[in-house]
């Protein structure tokens, strides 16, 4: 899990190094395209094309749309905001997941978890510092938060697919293939010919993201989710170091306060989830 968090930060650095010179849809397409070689062995291990059989195409479409929404939000943020800020804003996903689980999964959210969600969004306000944030940066923060909503919707769709009996291989591969097709169609009209360096960054984004995804999956397969989940927050350390060393980015006091509040609320929600799971 620690390795996966570190490798994901490398993928974010590759996207940031593109400096917005490549259209967002094209970056997303290349990320999905170059992921496929790493994920194709899953198809072979799952029994070939039979692994793609599904009785829930609508849920897979939902998962694809939500995943692309999350990916676009994160990639836009990497190009326009400090790496650590984007990573920290991504930690709002559990907050949105808690809220969305009420109407979409019929779950109850008690007063303590509800209060933790409010505190977490207070951390976002501390980071955003609306009074002193440039207009363009405020827009970027909004896009990243929309991406976090997308990731939360993707998690809900994955849960529903699992409840419907879909295999993990089918869930991963349907998203990989469909996301590549959809993002490819979106990228085609505004395609720009990348330079050799840009091709390396685009390919690296896909390959590194796939490697991190495999590492994270393997971590959850071998260990207990209740033990591993908090280690995802180590990503903030890696992205802060990467941003400081390469782009001389250093979080100010508002950023650090917001990150601490946001991570704290996320860990509290995780702890409550674990406690509820043990009671069940």
FIPA-457720 format. One record per atom (N, C-alpha, C): x, y, z; residue number from 1. Coordinates in steps of 0.05 Angstrom, whole numbers, always signed. Layout:
<atoms>
X,Y,Z,seq
X,Y,Z,NUM .
...
</atoms>
This chain:
<atoms>
X,Y,Z,seq
+17,-24,+0,1 .
+0,+0,+0,1 .
+17,+25,+0,1 .
+39,+25,+16,2 .
+57,+48,+16,2 .
+70,+52,-11,2 .
+77,+29,-24,3 .
+89,+31,-51,3 .
+69,+41,-71,3 .
+44,+31,-69,4 .
+24,+40,-88,4 .
+19,+70,-86,4 .
+18,+80,-61,5 .
+14,+109,-57,5 .
+37,+125,-69,5 .
+61,+115,-66,6 .
+84,+129,-77,6 .
+84,+128,-107,6 .
+77,+106,-119,7 .
+77,+103,-148,7 .
+54,+120,-160,7 .
+31,+122,-147,8 .
+10,+139,-157,8 .
+19,+168,-157,8 .
+36,+176,-138,9 .
+46,+204,-138,9 .
+64,+209,-162,9 .
+78,+188,-171,10 .
+95,+191,-195,10 .
+77,+196,-219,10 .
+55,+181,-221,11 .
+36,+186,-243,11 .
+26,+214,-243,11 .
+20,+225,-219,12 .
+11,+253,-218,12 .
+33,+272,-227,12 .
+58,+266,-220,13 .
+80,+283,-228,13 .
+83,+283,-258,13 .
+79,+259,-271,14 .
+81,+258,-300,14 .
+60,+276,-313,14 .
+36,+275,-303,15 .
+15,+292,-314,15 .
+21,+321,-310,15 .
+31,+328,-286,16 .
+39,+356,-281,16 .
+61,+365,-299,16 .
+80,+347,-305,17 .
+103,+354,-322,17 .
+94,+361,-351,17 .
+71,+351,-359,18 .
+60,+358,-385,18 .
+52,+387,-387,18 .
+47,+399,-363,19 .
+42,+428,-361,19 .
+19,+438,-378,19 .
-1,+421,-381,20 .
-25,+429,-396,20 .
-21,+431,-426,20 .
+2,+423,-436,21 .
+7,+426,-465,21 .
-9,+406,-482,21 .
-18,+384,-470,22 .
-34,+364,-483,22 .
-62,+366,-474,22 .
-82,+365,-492,23 .
-110,+367,-483,23 .
-117,+346,-462,23 .
-134,+353,-444,24 .
-141,+335,-422,24 .
-152,+308,-431,24 .
-170,+309,-451,25 .
-182,+284,-461,25 .
-160,+266,-473,25 .
-140,+277,-485,26 .
-118,+262,-497,26 .
-101,+249,-475,26 .
-96,+264,-453,27 .
-81,+253,-431,27 .
-96,+230,-418,27 .
-122,+233,-415,28 .
-138,+212,-403,28 .
-138,+187,-421,28 .
-140,+192,-447,29 .
-140,+169,-466,29 .
-113,+154,-465,29 .
-91,+169,-465,30 .
-65,+156,-464,30 .
-61,+141,-438,30 .
-71,+152,-416,31 .
-69,+138,-391,31 .
-83,+112,-392,31 .
-107,+111,-403,32 .
-123,+87,-405,32 .
-111,+67,-426,32 .
-100,+78,-448,33 .
-89,+61,-469,33 .
-64,+47,-459,33 .
-46,+61,-446,34 .
-21,+49,-437,34 .
-24,+32,-412,34 .
-48,+34,-399,35 .
-54,+16,-377,35 .
-59,-13,-387,35 .
-70,-15,-411,36 .
-80,-41,-420,36 .
-58,-63,-421,36 .
-34,-58,-430,37 .
-14,-80,-431,37 .
-9,-91,-403,37 .
-10,-74,-382,38 .
-5,-84,-355,38 .
-29,-100,-345,38 .
-53,-93,-354,39 .
-77,-106,-343,39 .
-86,-130,-360,39 .
-76,-133,-384,40 .
-84,-156,-401,40 .
-79,-183,-389,40 .
-57,-187,-374,41 .
-53,-213,-361,41 .
-77,-221,-343,41 .
-91,-201,-332,42 .
-115,-208,-316,42 .
-136,-222,-333,42 .
-138,-214,-359,43 .
-157,-227,-376,43 .
-150,-256,-381,43 .
-124,-261,-385,44 .
-115,-288,-389,44 .
-119,-305,-364,44 .
-112,-294,-341,45 .
-116,-309,-316,45 .
-145,-314,-309,45 .
-162,-296,-319,46 .
-191,-298,-313,46 .
-206,-317,-332,46 .
-191,-329,-351,47 .
-204,-348,-369,47 .
-210,-337,-397,47 .
-196,-316,-405,48 .
-200,-305,-431,48 .
-225,-287,-433,48 .
-237,-286,-457,49 .
-260,-269,-461,49 .
-284,-276,-443,49 .
-284,-301,-433,50 .
-306,-308,-415,50 .
-306,-291,-390,50 .
-283,-280,-383,51 .
-281,-263,-359,51 .
-297,-237,-362,51 .
-303,-230,-388,52 .
-317,-205,-393,52 .
-348,-209,-394,52 .
-357,-233,-390,53 .
-386,-237,-390,53 .
-398,-222,-367,53 .
-420,-208,-373,54 .
-433,-192,-352,54 .
-463,-192,-356,54 .
-477,-190,-334,55 .
-506,-187,-334,55 .
-514,-159,-325,55 .
-494,-142,-321,56 .
-500,-115,-311,56 .
-486,-94,-328,56 .
-492,-92,-354,57 .
-478,-72,-371,57 .
-484,-43,-362,57 .
-508,-38,-352,58 .
-514,-11,-343,58 .
-497,-2,-319,58 .
-491,-20,-301,59 .
-474,-14,-278,59 .
-446,-9,-287,59 .
-437,-25,-307,60 .
-409,-21,-317,60 .
-408,+7,-331,60 .
-429,+15,-345,61 .
-429,+41,-358,61 .
-428,+63,-337,61 .
-442,+59,-315,62 .
-442,+79,-292,62 .
-413,+80,-281,62 .
-401,+57,-277,63 .
-374,+56,-265,63 .
-354,+71,-284,63 .
-358,+67,-311,64 .
-340,+80,-330,64 .
-343,+110,-329,64 .
-368,+119,-330,65 .
-373,+148,-330,65 .
-362,+161,-304,65 .
-367,+148,-281,66 .
-358,+159,-256,66 .
-328,+159,-254,66 .
-315,+137,-263,67 .
-286,+135,-263,67 .
-273,+156,-280,67 .
-284,+161,-304,68 .
-273,+181,-322,68 .
-277,+209,-310,68 .
-299,+213,-296,69 .
-304,+239,-283,69 .
-282,+243,-261,69 .
-277,+223,-246,70 .
-256,+225,-226,70 .
-229,+230,-237,70 .
-222,+215,-259,71 .
-196,+217,-271,71 .
-192,+245,-283,71 .
-213,+256,-297,72 .
-210,+282,-309,72 .
-206,+304,-287,72 .
-221,+301,-265,73 .
-218,+321,-244,73 .
-190,+321,-232,73 .
-179,+297,-227,74 .
-152,+295,-216,74 .
-131,+305,-235,74 .
-133,+298,-261,75 .
-113,+306,-280,75 .
-114,+336,-285,75 .
-138,+347,-285,76 .
-139,+376,-288,76 .
-126,+390,-265,76 .
-130,+379,-241,77 .
-118,+390,-217,77 .
-87,+388,-218,77 .
-77,+365,-227,78 .
-48,+362,-228,78 .
-35,+383,-246,78 .
-49,+390,-267,79 .
-38,+410,-286,79 .
-39,+438,-276,79 .
-57,+444,-256,80 .
-61,+472,-248,80 .
-57,+478,-219,80 .
-54,+457,-202,81 .
-51,+462,-173,81 .
-27,+447,-163,81 .
-17,+453,-139,82 .
+5,+438,-127,82 .
-3,+409,-124,82 .
+16,+391,-127,83 .
+11,+362,-125,83 .
-2,+355,-98,83 .
+9,+365,-76,84 .
-1,+359,-50,84 .
-30,+368,-46,84 .
-37,+391,-58,85 .
-64,+401,-56,85 .
-84,+383,-70,85 .
-77,+374,-93,86 .
-94,+356,-108,86 .
-98,+330,-93,86 .
-76,+319,-82,87 .
-78,+294,-67,87 .
-96,+298,-43,87 .
-92,+320,-28,88 .
-109,+324,-4,88 .
-138,+328,-11,88 .
-144,+343,-33,89 .
-171,+346,-41,89 .
-184,+320,-49,89 .
-167,+302,-60,90 .
-177,+275,-67,90 .
-186,+259,-43,90 .
-176,+267,-19,91 .
-184,+253,+6,91 .
-213,+261,+14,91 .
-226,+279,-1,92 .
-254,+284,+4,92 .
-272,+262,-6,92 .
-261,+243,-21,93 .
-277,+222,-32,93 .
-292,+206,-10,93 .
-280,+199,+12,94 .
-295,+185,+33,94 .
-318,+202,+44,94 .
-314,+229,+44,95 .
-335,+247,+54,95 .
-359,+246,+35,95 .
-354,+248,+8,96 .
-375,+247,-11,96 .
-388,+219,-12,96 .
-371,+199,-8,97 .
-381,+171,-7,97 .
-401,+168,+16,97 .
-394,+179,+39,98 .
-412,+178,+62,98 .
-439,+191,+56,98 .
-438,+215,+43,99 .
-463,+229,+37,99 .
-479,+214,+15,99 .
-466,+205,-6,100 .
-480,+192,-28,100 .
-491,+164,-21,100 .
-479,+152,+0,101 .
-488,+125,+7,101 .
-516,+126,+19,101 .
-525,+150,+28,102 .
-551,+152,+40,102 .
-573,+148,+19,102 .
-573,+164,-4,103 .
-594,+160,-24,103 .
-589,+136,-42,103 .
-563,+130,-47,104 .
-557,+110,-68,104 .
-555,+81,-56,104 .
-547,+79,-31,105 .
-544,+52,-19,105 .
-563,+48,+4,105 .
-578,+68,+11,106 .
-597,+66,+33,106 .
-584,+63,+60,106 .
-559,+73,+63,107 .
-545,+70,+89,107 .
-553,+93,+107,107 .
-550,+88,+133,108 .
-554,+109,+153,108 .
-528,+121,+161,108 .
-528,+147,+165,109 .
-504,+161,+174,109 .
-511,+174,+201,109 .
-498,+165,+222,110 .
-503,+176,+248,110 .
-492,+204,+252,110 .
-498,+215,+275,111 .
-489,+242,+281,111 .
-459,+245,+281,111 .
-445,+225,+291,112 .
-416,+228,+293,112 .
-403,+228,+265,112 .
-412,+209,+248,113 .
-401,+209,+221,113 .
-409,+234,+206,113 .
-434,+243,+210,114 .
-443,+268,+197,114 .
-427,+291,+206,114 .
-420,+292,+231,115 .
-403,+314,+241,115 .
-375,+312,+229,115 .
-365,+288,+226,116 .
-338,+284,+214,116 .
-338,+294,+185,116 .
-360,+289,+171,117 .
-362,+299,+143,117 .
-360,+330,+143,117 .
-376,+343,+160,118 .
-376,+372,+161,118 .
-348,+383,+168,118 .
-335,+370,+188,119 .
-308,+378,+195,119 .
-289,+375,+171,119 .
-292,+353,+157,120 .
-275,+348,+133,120 .
-278,+370,+113,120 .
-302,+378,+107,121 .
-306,+399,+88,121 .
-296,+426,+99,121 .
-296,+429,+126,122 .
-283,+452,+137,122 .
-254,+453,+131,122 .
-241,+429,+131,123 .
-213,+427,+123,123 .
-209,+436,+94,123 .
-228,+429,+76,124 .
-226,+438,+49,124 .
-227,+469,+47,124 .
-244,+481,+63,125 .
-246,+511,+64,125 .
-220,+523,+74,125 .
-207,+510,+93,126 .
-182,+520,+103,126 .
-161,+520,+81,126 .
-160,+497,+66,127 .
-141,+495,+44,127 .
-147,+515,+22,127 .
-173,+518,+16,128 .
-181,+535,-6,128 .
-176,+565,+1,128 .
-180,+571,+27,129 .
-177,+599,+36,129 .
-191,+618,+16,129 .
-218,+616,+14,130 .
-232,+631,-7,130 .
-225,+660,-9,130 .
-220,+673,+14,131 .
-215,+702,+14,131 .
-189,+709,+0,131 .
-170,+691,+0,132 .
-144,+697,-13,132 .
-137,+681,-37,132 .
-155,+665,-47,133 .
-149,+648,-70,133 .
-155,+661,-96,133 .
-136,+660,-116,134 .
-141,+671,-142,134 .
-165,+657,-155,134 .
-179,+672,-173,135 .
-204,+662,-185,135 .
-199,+636,-200,135 .
-177,+634,-216,136 .
-172,+611,-232,136 .
-166,+586,-214,136 .
-153,+591,-191,137 .
-147,+569,-173,137 .
-172,+558,-160,137 .
-190,+576,-154,138 .
-216,+568,-142,138 .
-231,+550,-161,138 .
-230,+556,-186,139 .
-244,+540,-207,139 .
-231,+512,-207,139 .
-204,+511,-206,140 .
-190,+486,-207,140 .
-197,+469,-183,140 .
-199,+481,-159,141 .
-207,+467,-135,141 .
-235,+455,-139,141 .
-253,+470,-151,142 .
-280,+460,-156,142 .
-279,+436,-175,142 .
-262,+436,-195,143 .
-261,+414,-214,143 .
-250,+389,-200,143 .
-229,+392,-183,144 .
-218,+370,-168,144 .
-239,+358,-149,144 .
-255,+375,-136,145 .
-276,+365,-118,145 .
-297,+350,-134,145 .
-304,+359,-158,146 .
-322,+345,-176,146 .
-311,+317,-182,146 .
-284,+316,-187,147 .
-271,+291,-192,147 .
-274,+272,-168,147 .
-272,+283,-143,148 .
-275,+267,-119,148 .
-303,+255,-117,148 .
-323,+271,-126,149 .
-350,+261,-127,149 .
-352,+237,-147,149 .
-337,+240,-170,150 .
-337,+218,-189,150 .
-325,+193,-177,150 .
-303,+196,-162,151 .
-291,+172,-150,151 .
-309,+159,-130,151 .
-324,+176,-115,152 .
-344,+165,-96,152 .
-366,+150,-110,152 .
-376,+161,-132,153 .
-396,+147,-148,153 .
-385,+121,-159,153 .
-359,+121,-167,154 .
-346,+97,-178,154 .
-345,+75,-156,154 .
-338,+83,-131,155 .
-337,+64,-109,155 .
-365,+52,-104,155 .
-385,+68,-106,156 .
-413,+58,-101,156 .
-420,+38,-124,156 .
-413,+45,-148,157 .
-419,+27,-171,157 .
-404,+1,-168,157 .
-379,+2,-159,158 .
-363,-23,-155,158 .
-377,-40,-133,158 .
-386,-27,-112,159 .
-400,-43,-91,159 .
-425,-56,-102,159 .
-440,-41,-118,160 .
-464,-53,-130,160 .
-457,-76,-149,160 .
-436,-73,-164,161 .
-428,-94,-182,161 .
-419,-119,-167,161 .
-405,-115,-145,162 .
-398,-137,-128,162 .
-422,-151,-116,162 .
-441,-135,-107,163 .
-466,-147,-96,163 .
-481,-162,-117,163 .
-478,-154,-142,164 .
-492,-167,-164,164 .
-478,-192,-174,164 .
-455,-198,-162,165 .
-440,-223,-170,165 .
-419,-219,-191,165 .
-413,-195,-199,166 .
-393,-190,-219,166 .
-365,-195,-207,166 .
-348,-208,-223,167 .
-321,-214,-213,167 .
-303,-189,-213,167 .
-282,-190,-197,168 .
-264,-167,-196,168 .
-250,-163,-223,168 .
-244,-185,-237,169 .
-231,-183,-263,169 .
-249,-169,-283,169 .
-275,-176,-283,170 .
-294,-163,-301,170 .
-297,-134,-295,170 .
-298,-127,-270,171 .
-300,-98,-262,171 .
-276,-82,-272,171 .
-252,-93,-267,172 .
-228,-78,-275,172 .
-225,-76,-305,172 .
-230,-98,-319,173 .
-225,-98,-348,173 .
-247,-83,-364,173 .
-272,-85,-355,174 .
-293,-70,-369,174 .
-287,-40,-367,174 .
-277,-31,-343,175 .
-271,-3,-341,175 .
-247,+4,-358,175 .
-226,-13,-358,176 .
-202,-7,-374,176 .
-209,-4,-404,176 .
-224,-23,-414,177 .
-230,-23,-443,177 .
-250,+0,-450,177 .
-271,+3,-435,178 .
-291,+23,-441,178 .
-280,+51,-437,178 .
-264,+55,-416,179 .
-253,+82,-412,179 .
-234,+89,-434,179 .
-219,+70,-445,180 .
-201,+76,-467,180 .
-217,+84,-492,180 .
-239,+70,-497,181 .
-255,+76,-521,181 .
-268,+103,-518,181 .
-281,+108,-496,182 .
-295,+134,-492,182 .
-276,+157,-493,182 .
-254,+155,-478,183 .
-235,+177,-478,183 .
-221,+181,-505,183 .
-218,+159,-520,184 .
-207,+160,-547,184 .
-225,+176,-566,184 .
-251,+170,-564,185 .
-270,+185,-581,185 .
-270,+215,-573,185 .
-268,+221,-547,186 .
-268,+249,-538,186 .
-242,+263,-547,186 .
-220,+248,-548,187 .
-194,+261,-554,187 .
-190,+265,-584,187 .
-204,+249,-601,188 .
-198,+250,-630,188 .
-201,+278,-643,188 .
-223,+293,-637,189 .
-226,+318,-652,189 .
-204,+339,-646,189 .
-193,+339,-622,190 .
-173,+359,-615,190 .
-145,+348,-612,190 .
-140,+325,-625,191 .
-114,+311,-621,191 .
-90,+328,-629,191 .
-70,+330,-612,192 .
-45,+343,-618,192 .
-23,+323,-619,192 .
-4,+326,-637,193 .
+18,+307,-640,193 .
+38,+312,-617,193 .
+41,+294,-598,194 .
+60,+298,-576,194 .
+89,+297,-586,194 .
+106,+311,-572,195 .
+135,+308,-576,195 .
+144,+281,-564,195 .
+170,+275,-569,196 .
+180,+250,-558,196 .
+179,+250,-528,196 .
+186,+272,-516,197 .
+185,+274,-487,197 .
+157,+271,-476,197 .
+138,+284,-490,198 .
+110,+282,-482,198 .
+99,+254,-485,198 .
+108,+240,-506,199 .
+100,+212,-509,199 .
+110,+195,-485,199 .
+135,+200,-476,200 .
+146,+186,-454,200 .
+129,+191,-428,200 .
+122,+217,-424,201 .
+106,+224,-401,201 .
+78,+211,-402,201 .
+66,+211,-426,202 .
+39,+200,-429,202 .
+40,+169,-424,202 .
+60,+156,-437,203 .
+63,+127,-433,203 .
+69,+121,-404,203 .
+86,+137,-392,204 .
+93,+133,-364,204 .
+69,+135,-345,204 .
+52,+155,-351,205 .
+28,+158,-335,205 .
+11,+133,-335,205 .
+7,+121,-359,206 .
-10,+97,-360,206 .
+3,+73,-347,206 .
+29,+69,-353,207 .
+43,+45,-343,207 .
+46,+47,-313,207 .
+53,+70,-303,208 .
+57,+74,-274,208 .
+30,+71,-259,208 .
+9,+83,-270,209 .
-18,+81,-258,209 .
-27,+52,-256,209 .
-22,+37,-278,210 .
-30,+8,-278,210 .
-14,-7,-257,210 .
+12,-2,-256,211 .
+29,-15,-236,211 .
+19,-9,-208,211 .
+12,+16,-202,212 .
+3,+24,-176,212 .
-24,+10,-170,212 .
-41,+8,-190,213 .
-67,-5,-186,213 .
-63,-35,-179,213 .
-44,-48,-193,214 .
-39,-76,-188,214 .
-27,-79,-160,214 .
-9,-61,-151,215 .
+2,-62,-125,215 .
-19,-58,-103,215 .
-37,-39,-107,216 .
-58,-35,-88,216 .
-77,-59,-86,216 .
-84,-70,-109,217 .
-101,-94,-110,217 .
-88,-117,-95,217 .
-62,-120,-100,218 .
-47,-142,-87,218 .
-46,-137,-57,218 .
-42,-112,-49,219 .
-42,-106,-20,219 .
-68,-113,-7,219 .
-90,-106,-19,220 .
-116,-112,-7,220 .
-122,-142,-8,220 .
-111,-155,-29,221 .
-115,-184,-31,221 .
-101,-199,-9,221 .
-77,-190,-1,222 .
-60,-204,+18,222 .
-66,-195,+47,222 .
-75,-171,+51,223 .
-78,-160,+78,223 .
-107,-152,+84,223 .
-112,-144,+108,224 .
-138,-136,+117,224 .
-143,-107,+109,224 .
-166,-103,+96,225 .
-173,-76,+88,225 .
-173,-56,+111,225 .
-183,-65,+134,226 .
-184,-48,+157,226 .
-157,-39,+167,226 .
-136,-55,+161,227 .
-109,-48,+168,227 .
-96,-30,+147,227 .
-102,-35,+122,228 .
-88,-22,+100,228 .
-99,+5,+92,228 .
-125,+9,+96,229 .
-137,+34,+86,229 .
-123,+59,+95,229 .
-115,+62,+120,230 .
-102,+87,+129,230 .
-76,+93,+115,230 .
-63,+72,+105,231 .
-37,+77,+92,231 .
-40,+91,+65,231 .
-64,+92,+54,232 .
-68,+108,+29,232 .
-62,+137,+34,232 .
-65,+146,+59,233 .
-59,+174,+65,233 .
-30,+181,+64,233 .
-13,+161,+62,234 .
+16,+167,+58,234 .
+21,+181,+32,234 .
+2,+180,+14,235 .
+6,+194,-12,235 .
+11,+224,-8,235 .
+0,+236,+13,236 .
+5,+264,+17,236 .
+34,+270,+23,236 .
+48,+251,+35,237 .
+77,+254,+41,237 .
+92,+254,+14,237 .
+86,+234,-2,238 .
+101,+231,-28,238 .
+96,+255,-46,238 .
+71,+264,-49,239 .
+65,+286,-67,239 .
+77,+312,-56,239 .
+77,+316,-30,240 .
+89,+340,-19,240 .
+119,+341,-24,240 .
+132,+318,-21,241 .
+161,+317,-26,241 .
+167,+321,-56,241 .
+151,+308,-73,242 .
+155,+310,-102,242 .
+151,+339,-111,242 .
+129,+351,-102,243 .
+124,+379,-109,243 .
+146,+398,-99,243 .
+156,+393,-75,244 .
+177,+410,-64,244 .
+203,+407,-79,244 .
+211,+383,-86,245 .
+236,+378,-99,245 .
+237,+386,-128,245 .
+215,+383,-142,246 .
+215,+388,-171,246 .
+204,+415,-178,246 .
+182,+423,-165,247 .
+169,+449,-172,247 .
+170,+470,-150,247 .
+186,+464,-129,248 .
+189,+483,-107,248 .
+163,+491,-95,248 .
+144,+472,-93,249 .
+118,+477,-81,249 .
+120,+471,-51,249 .
+110,+489,-35,250 .
+111,+485,-6,250 .
+84,+494,+5,250 .
+69,+476,+19,251 .
+44,+483,+30,251 .
+47,+505,+51,251 .
+28,+525,+51,252 .
+29,+545,+72,252 .
+14,+536,+96,252 .
+11,+554,+116,253 .
-3,+546,+140,253 .
-31,+538,+136,253 .
-46,+552,+119,254 .
-74,+544,+113,254 .
-75,+517,+101,254 .
-57,+511,+82,255 .
-57,+485,+69,255 .
-52,+463,+90,255 .
-32,+467,+106,256 .
-25,+446,+126,256 .
-48,+441,+146,256 .
-61,+463,+155,257 .
-83,+460,+173,257 .
-106,+445,+160,257 .
-112,+453,+135,258 .
-133,+439,+120,258 .
-128,+410,+116,258 .
-103,+403,+109,259 .
-95,+375,+104,259 .
-98,+359,+130,259 .
-90,+370,+152,260 .
-92,+356,+178,260 .
-121,+351,+185,260 .
-138,+371,+181,261 .
-167,+368,+188,261 .
-179,+348,+169,261 .
-173,+350,+143,262 .
-185,+332,+123,262 .
-177,+303,+128,262 .
-151,+298,+132,263 .
-141,+271,+137,263 .
-153,+260,+163,263 .
-154,+278,+184,264 .
-165,+269,+209,264 .
-194,+260,+207,264 .
-210,+276,+192,265 .
-238,+268,+189,265 .
-241,+243,+173,265 .
-224,+240,+153,266 .
-225,+215,+137,266 .
-218,+191,+153,266 .
-198,+193,+170,267 .
-190,+171,+187,267 .
-212,+165,+208,267 .
-226,+185,+217,268 .
-247,+180,+236,268 .
-270,+165,+223,268 .
-277,+174,+198,269 .
-298,+159,+184,269 .
-290,+130,+179,269 .
-265,+126,+171,270 .
-255,+99,+167,270 .
-257,+83,+193,270 .
-250,+95,+216,271 .
-252,+81,+242,271 .
-280,+74,+248,271 .
-299,+92,+242,272 .
-328,+86,+247,272 .
-337,+63,+229,272 .
-327,+63,+204,273 .
-335,+41,+186,273 .
-325,+14,+196,273 .
-300,+14,+207,274 .
-289,-11,+218,274 .
-306,-20,+242,274 .
-313,-1,+259,275 .
-329,-8,+283,275 .
-356,-20,+275,275 .
-369,-7,+255,276 .
-395,-17,+246,276 .
-392,-45,+233,276 .
-370,-48,+218,277 .
-365,-74,+206,277 .
-362,-96,+226,277 .
-347,-90,+248,278 .
-343,-110,+269,278 .
-369,-117,+283,278 .
-387,-97,+287,279 .
-413,-103,+300,279 .
-430,-121,+282,279 .
-427,-118,+256,280 .
-443,-134,+238,280 .
-434,-163,+238,280 .
</atoms>
